[in-house]
């Protein structure tokens, strides 16, 4: 494979990675343009194993979407409904939201991940009370809730600054921010597919403020629609720059575009090869971000397993409820047990590690050996 890397003209990139030197935008584009997916994956896997060996992380979490009413009209979205009462729209009561956790009282859930539509009529108390209610039910659960797009929407709707919103949510129990809403940072693309929600600069600044206030966050990237390779790499470089500044990003999460039931349904979904390439290039470009996540809901389980050899070291978690991707045509399971996740990691030739949201190890790979003995 080393000879193959040289034949493909990637020897200089391999040397820079080995020396701990940063890759440029042009080098990132070269990795996307390389005709040999396996060679790029091999380079990414070397870097993945330097950092994590065979370890692959997951957590016991639940993902909730309390409302799909949303004033934004993103072309790629199959989840949102513009107005309350529109066919397919819903908004859970707080009791219904809290019941999702109460019903799982026997599960060792360590994280609740909440992402919503941008509902124009709910009071801010709906969100702060939601957080407080979760903490009353399970005080030690980690609340990873509300994307930067939601934070910006709250600030504009309720007449607050982004920092004021974050501080009030933190006082109610918010522990960290999810990475959703990033899409592609290139304004050319945003202007075509999501022009009526917060822009990339504000998205990044909200994460910057959250990090300054002591929270951690993830960053996502929606790929496989109308973006170019250069725009993908630019997205990674802007993520890398924020991480240089704050150190608050825990994981980078490529999210595959799904075309079913939305306004971009004439476009094909990204191929498995493209998905593997994106994860591999992300691992090579993001030298200061510890974890690359293959979100099995978005990639499909089989491709997520292969991605563990293309730079990814994290599979997200049990999820348990997920609507956004399934309304866009995802055919993955809506949930997996921790036992199932550990089995699929083992089947991929990797070693499973259960973590909490902050990547503290809860159950190591040796647990499987103990159970089998």
ZAGU-119610 format. One record per residue (C-alpha): x, y, z; residue in three letters; residue number from 1. Coordinates in Angstrom, 1 decimal. Layout:
BEGIN
X  Y  Z  ala  NUM
...
//
This chain:
BEGIN
0.0  0.0  0.0  unk  1
2.9  2.4  0.6  unk  2
4.0  1.8  -3.0  unk  3
0.4  2.5  -4.1  unk  4
0.3  5.8  -2.2  unk  5
3.5  6.8  -3.9  unk  6
2.2  5.9  -7.3  unk  7
-1.0  7.9  -6.7  unk  8
1.1  11.0  -5.9  unk  9
0.1  11.1  -2.2  unk  10
3.6  10.5  -0.7  unk  11
3.9  14.1  0.3  unk  12
0.6  14.1  2.1  unk  13
1.5  10.8  3.8  unk  14
4.8  12.4  4.9  unk  15
3.1  15.5  6.3  unk  16
0.6  13.4  8.3  unk  17
3.4  11.2  9.7  unk  18
5.3  14.4  10.7  unk  19
2.3  15.9  12.4  unk  20
2.1  18.7  9.8  unk  21
-1.2  20.2  8.7  unk  22
-2.9  19.5  5.4  unk  23
-4.0  22.4  3.3  unk  24
-7.2  23.0  1.4  unk  25
-5.5  21.9  -1.9  unk  26
-4.2  18.7  -0.3  unk  27
-7.7  17.9  1.1  unk  28
-9.1  18.3  -2.4  unk  29
-6.4  16.0  -3.8  unk  30
-7.6  13.4  -1.3  unk  31
-11.1  13.7  -2.5  unk  32
-10.0  13.6  -6.2  unk  33
-7.7  10.6  -5.7  unk  34
-9.1  7.6  -7.8  unk  35
-8.2  5.0  -5.1  unk  36
-10.6  5.0  -2.2  unk  37
-8.7  2.3  -0.5  unk  38
-5.4  4.2  -0.4  unk  39
-7.1  7.3  1.2  unk  40
-8.8  5.0  3.7  unk  41
-5.5  3.3  4.5  unk  42
-3.9  6.7  5.3  unk  43
-6.9  7.7  7.4  unk  44
-6.8  4.3  9.2  unk  45
-3.1  4.8  10.1  unk  46
-4.0  8.1  11.8  unk  47
-7.1  6.6  13.5  unk  48
-5.0  3.7  14.9  unk  49
-2.3  6.1  16.0  unk  50
-4.9  7.9  18.1  unk  51
-7.2  5.1  19.3  unk  52
-5.8  1.8  18.2  unk  53
-8.7  -0.6  17.7  unk  54
-11.0  1.1  20.2  unk  55
-14.4  2.2  19.0  unk  56
-16.7  4.4  21.2  unk  57
-20.4  4.4  21.7  unk  58
-22.9  5.6  24.4  unk  59
-26.2  4.7  25.8  unk  60
-28.4  7.6  24.7  unk  61
-31.8  8.6  23.6  unk  62
-32.5  11.0  20.8  unk  63
-35.7  13.0  20.9  unk  64
-37.4  15.5  18.5  unk  65
-40.1  17.2  20.6  unk  66
-41.6  19.1  17.7  unk  67
-41.2  19.2  13.9  unk  68
-42.9  22.5  13.4  unk  69
-40.3  24.7  11.8  unk  70
-40.3  28.1  10.2  unk  71
-37.2  27.3  8.1  unk  72
-37.7  25.7  4.7  unk  73
-34.4  23.8  4.1  unk  74
-34.7  22.0  0.8  unk  75
-33.1  18.8  2.1  unk  76
-35.4  18.4  5.1  unk  77
-38.1  15.8  5.2  unk  78
-38.8  16.2  8.9  unk  79
-40.1  19.8  9.2  unk  80
-43.7  21.1  8.8  unk  81
-44.1  24.8  8.4  unk  82
-47.1  25.4  10.6  unk  83
-48.9  23.8  13.6  unk  84
-51.8  21.8  12.2  unk  85
-50.1  21.0  8.9  unk  86
-50.4  17.3  7.9  unk  87
-47.7  15.4  9.7  unk  88
-46.9  18.1  12.2  unk  89
-46.6  17.4  15.9  unk  90
-45.5  19.0  19.1  unk  91
-45.2  16.9  22.2  unk  92
-46.4  18.2  25.6  unk  93
-43.7  18.3  28.2  unk  94
-45.2  15.4  30.0  unk  95
-44.9  13.4  26.7  unk  96
-41.3  14.4  26.4  unk  97
-40.5  13.5  30.0  unk  98
-42.3  10.2  29.6  unk  99
-39.7  9.2  27.0  unk  100
-37.2  9.1  29.8  unk  101
-39.5  7.8  32.5  unk  102
-40.4  4.8  30.3  unk  103
-36.7  3.9  30.2  unk  104
-36.1  3.9  33.9  unk  105
-34.5  0.5  33.8  unk  106
-31.9  1.5  31.1  unk  107
-28.5  3.0  32.0  unk  108
-29.0  6.0  29.8  unk  109
-26.2  8.6  30.2  unk  110
-27.3  11.1  27.5  unk  111
-30.4  12.8  26.2  unk  112
-30.0  14.3  22.7  unk  113
-32.7  16.8  21.8  unk  114
-33.1  18.5  18.4  unk  115
-36.3  20.3  17.3  unk  116
-37.8  22.2  14.6  unk  117
-37.9  26.0  14.9  unk  118
-41.4  26.4  16.4  unk  119
-42.6  30.1  16.3  unk  120
-45.3  29.8  19.0  unk  121
-43.7  28.0  21.9  unk  122
-42.6  30.0  25.0  unk  123
-39.0  29.9  26.0  unk  124
-40.2  28.2  29.2  unk  125
-41.1  25.1  27.2  unk  126
-37.4  24.5  26.7  unk  127
-36.1  25.5  30.1  unk  128
-38.8  23.5  31.8  unk  129
-38.0  20.5  29.5  unk  130
-34.4  20.5  30.8  unk  131
-35.4  20.9  34.4  unk  132
-37.9  18.1  34.1  unk  133
-35.2  15.7  32.7  unk  134
-32.9  16.5  35.5  unk  135
-35.7  15.9  38.1  unk  136
-36.3  12.5  36.6  unk  137
-32.6  11.6  36.4  unk  138
-30.2  14.1  37.9  unk  139
-27.0  12.6  36.5  unk  140
-28.2  12.4  32.8  unk  141
-26.2  14.5  30.4  unk  142
-28.4  16.9  28.4  unk  143
-27.0  17.5  24.9  unk  144
-29.8  19.6  23.5  unk  145
-30.6  22.3  20.9  unk  146
-28.4  23.0  17.9  unk  147
-26.7  26.3  17.3  unk  148
-29.5  27.0  14.7  unk  149
-32.0  26.6  17.5  unk  150
-30.0  28.8  19.9  unk  151
-29.9  31.6  17.2  unk  152
-33.7  31.2  16.6  unk  153
-34.4  31.4  20.4  unk  154
-32.3  34.6  20.7  unk  155
-34.1  36.3  17.7  unk  156
-37.6  35.1  18.8  unk  157
-37.4  35.9  22.5  unk  158
-35.3  39.1  22.2  unk  159
-32.1  37.8  23.8  unk  160
-28.5  37.5  22.9  unk  161
-27.0  34.1  21.9  unk  162
-25.0  34.2  25.2  unk  163
-28.1  35.0  27.3  unk  164
-30.0  32.1  25.7  unk  165
-27.1  29.7  26.5  unk  166
-26.7  30.9  30.0  unk  167
-30.4  30.5  30.8  unk  168
-30.4  27.0  29.2  unk  169
-27.3  26.1  31.2  unk  170
-29.0  27.3  34.4  unk  171
-31.9  24.9  33.6  unk  172
-29.6  21.9  33.0  unk  173
-28.1  22.1  29.6  unk  174
-24.7  20.3  29.5  unk  175
-23.5  20.5  25.9  unk  176
-24.5  21.3  22.3  unk  177
-25.1  18.8  19.5  unk  178
-23.5  19.6  16.2  unk  179
-26.6  19.7  13.9  unk  180
-27.4  22.6  11.7  unk  181
-23.9  23.1  10.3  unk  182
-24.9  21.7  6.8  unk  183
-22.1  23.1  4.6  unk  184
-20.5  26.3  5.8  unk  185
-20.1  27.6  2.2  unk  186
-22.5  30.5  1.8  unk  187
-23.0  29.6  -1.9  unk  188
-24.6  26.3  -0.9  unk  189
-26.4  27.7  2.1  unk  190
-28.0  30.3  -0.1  unk  191
-29.5  27.5  -2.2  unk  192
-30.5  24.9  0.3  unk  193
-31.1  26.6  3.7  unk  194
-31.1  30.4  3.2  unk  195
-33.6  31.2  5.9  unk  196
-31.8  29.9  9.0  unk  197
-28.6  31.1  10.8  unk  198
-25.5  31.4  8.7  unk  199
-22.2  29.6  9.2  unk  200
-20.5  32.5  11.0  unk  201
-23.2  32.7  13.6  unk  202
-23.2  28.9  13.9  unk  203
-19.5  28.9  14.7  unk  204
-19.8  31.8  17.0  unk  205
-22.5  30.2  19.1  unk  206
-20.2  27.2  19.5  unk  207
-17.4  29.6  20.4  unk  208
-19.5  31.2  23.1  unk  209
-20.7  27.8  24.4  unk  210
-17.0  26.7  24.7  unk  211
-16.1  29.9  26.6  unk  212
-19.0  29.2  29.0  unk  213
-17.5  25.7  29.7  unk  214
-19.6  23.5  27.5  unk  215
-18.4  21.1  24.8  unk  216
-20.0  20.5  21.4  unk  217
-19.8  18.5  18.2  unk  218
-19.8  19.8  14.6  unk  219
-21.6  18.1  11.7  unk  220
-21.3  18.3  7.9  unk  221
-24.1  17.5  5.5  unk  222
-22.5  16.0  2.4  unk  223
-23.6  14.4  -0.9  unk  224
-25.9  17.1  -2.4  unk  225
-24.7  20.1  -4.3  unk  226
-21.4  20.9  -2.5  unk  227
-18.0  20.6  -4.1  unk  228
-14.9  18.9  -2.7  unk  229
-13.3  22.2  -2.0  unk  230
-16.4  23.3  0.0  unk  231
-16.2  20.1  2.0  unk  232
-12.6  20.7  2.8  unk  233
-13.3  24.4  3.6  unk  234
-15.9  23.2  6.1  unk  235
-13.4  21.0  7.8  unk  236
-10.8  23.8  7.9  unk  237
-13.2  26.2  9.5  unk  238
-14.0  23.5  12.1  unk  239
-10.3  23.1  12.6  unk  240
-9.8  26.8  13.1  unk  241
-12.5  27.0  15.8  unk  242
-10.9  24.0  17.5  unk  243
-7.5  25.8  17.5  unk  244
-9.2  28.8  19.2  unk  245
-11.3  27.0  21.8  unk  246
-10.5  23.3  22.1  unk  247
-14.2  22.7  22.8  unk  248
-15.1  20.4  19.9  unk  249
-15.3  16.7  20.8  unk  250
-16.3  15.0  17.6  unk  251
-16.8  15.8  13.9  unk  252
-19.8  14.0  12.4  unk  253
-20.3  13.7  8.6  unk  254
-24.0  13.3  7.8  unk  255
-25.1  11.8  4.6  unk  256
-27.8  13.6  2.5  unk  257
-31.0  11.5  2.2  unk  258
-33.2  12.5  -0.7  unk  259
-36.5  10.9  0.0  unk  260
-39.6  13.0  0.7  unk  261
-37.9  16.4  0.4  unk  262
-37.4  19.1  -2.2  unk  263
-34.0  17.7  -3.3  unk  264
-35.4  14.2  -4.1  unk  265
-34.2  14.3  -7.7  unk  266
-30.6  14.1  -6.5  unk  267
-29.1  10.7  -5.7  unk  268
-28.0  9.8  -2.2  unk  269
-24.2  9.7  -1.7  unk  270
-22.7  6.3  -2.4  unk  271
-21.1  4.1  0.2  unk  272
-17.7  4.9  -1.3  unk  273
-18.3  8.6  -1.0  unk  274
-19.4  8.2  2.6  unk  275
-16.1  6.3  3.4  unk  276
-14.1  9.0  1.6  unk  277
-15.6  11.8  3.6  unk  278
-14.9  10.1  6.9  unk  279
-11.3  9.3  5.8  unk  280
-10.5  12.9  4.6  unk  281
-12.1  14.3  7.8  unk  282
-9.7  12.2  9.9  unk  283
-6.7  13.4  7.9  unk  284
-7.7  17.1  7.9  unk  285
-8.9  17.5  11.4  unk  286
-5.7  16.9  13.3  unk  287
-6.9  18.7  16.4  unk  288
-10.3  17.0  16.7  unk  289
-10.1  13.7  18.7  unk  290
-13.1  11.8  17.3  unk  291
-14.6  11.2  13.9  unk  292
-18.1  9.7  14.3  unk  293
-19.8  7.4  11.8  unk  294
-23.4  8.0  12.7  unk  295
-24.9  4.6  11.9  unk  296
-28.4  6.0  11.4  unk  297
-27.2  8.1  8.5  unk  298
-24.6  5.9  7.0  unk  299
-26.3  2.5  7.4  unk  300
-25.0  -0.1  9.8  unk  301
-22.8  -2.0  7.3  unk  302
-21.1  1.2  6.0  unk  303
-20.6  2.5  9.5  unk  304
-18.7  -0.8  10.3  unk  305
-16.5  -0.3  7.3  unk  306
-15.9  3.4  8.2  unk  307
-14.2  2.1  11.4  unk  308
-11.3  1.3  9.0  unk  309
-11.6  4.6  7.2  unk  310
-10.8  7.0  10.0  unk  311
-14.0  6.8  12.2  unk  312
-13.6  5.7  15.9  unk  313
-17.2  6.4  17.2  unk  314
-20.6  5.1  16.2  unk  315
-22.8  7.5  18.3  unk  316
-25.1  5.3  20.5  unk  317
-28.3  3.4  21.1  unk  318
-30.3  6.4  19.8  unk  319
-33.7  4.6  20.5  unk  320
-35.9  7.2  18.8  unk  321
-35.0  9.0  15.6  unk  322
-37.3  10.7  13.1  unk  323
-35.3  13.1  11.0  unk  324
-33.4  10.6  9.0  unk  325
-36.2  8.0  8.9  unk  326
-38.6  10.6  7.5  unk  327
-36.0  11.1  4.8  unk  328
-35.9  7.5  3.8  unk  329
-33.3  5.9  6.1  unk  330
-33.9  2.2  6.4  unk  331
-31.6  1.7  9.4  unk  332
-33.1  0.4  12.7  unk  333
-34.5  3.2  14.9  unk  334
-32.6  1.8  17.9  unk  335
-30.0  -0.6  18.9  unk  336
-29.1  -2.0  22.3  unk  337
-25.7  -1.6  23.8  unk  338
-25.2  -5.4  23.3  unk  339
-26.0  -5.1  19.6  unk  340
-23.6  -2.2  19.2  unk  341
-20.9  -4.1  20.9  unk  342
-21.5  -7.1  18.7  unk  343
-21.4  -5.1  15.4  unk  344
-18.1  -3.3  16.6  unk  345
-16.6  -6.7  17.3  unk  346
-17.9  -8.0  14.0  unk  347
-16.0  -5.1  12.3  unk  348
-12.8  -6.2  13.9  unk  349
-12.7  -3.4  16.5  unk  350
-12.9  -3.2  20.3  unk  351
-16.0  -1.6  21.8  unk  352
-15.8  1.0  24.5  unk  353
-18.9  2.5  26.1  unk  354
-18.4  6.2  27.0  unk  355
-20.3  9.0  28.4  unk  356
-20.9  12.2  26.4  unk  357
-17.5  13.6  27.5  unk  358
-15.7  10.4  26.5  unk  359
-15.1  9.1  30.0  unk  360
-14.9  5.3  29.7  unk  361
-17.7  3.5  31.3  unk  362
-17.4  -0.1  30.0  unk  363
-14.2  -1.2  28.3  unk  364
-13.6  -3.9  25.7  unk  365
-12.7  -6.4  28.3  unk  366
-16.3  -6.6  29.5  unk  367
-17.1  -8.9  26.6  unk  368
-14.4  -11.3  27.7  unk  369
-15.7  -11.3  31.2  unk  370
-19.2  -12.1  30.1  unk  371
-18.0  -14.9  27.8  unk  372
-15.9  -16.5  30.5  unk  373
//
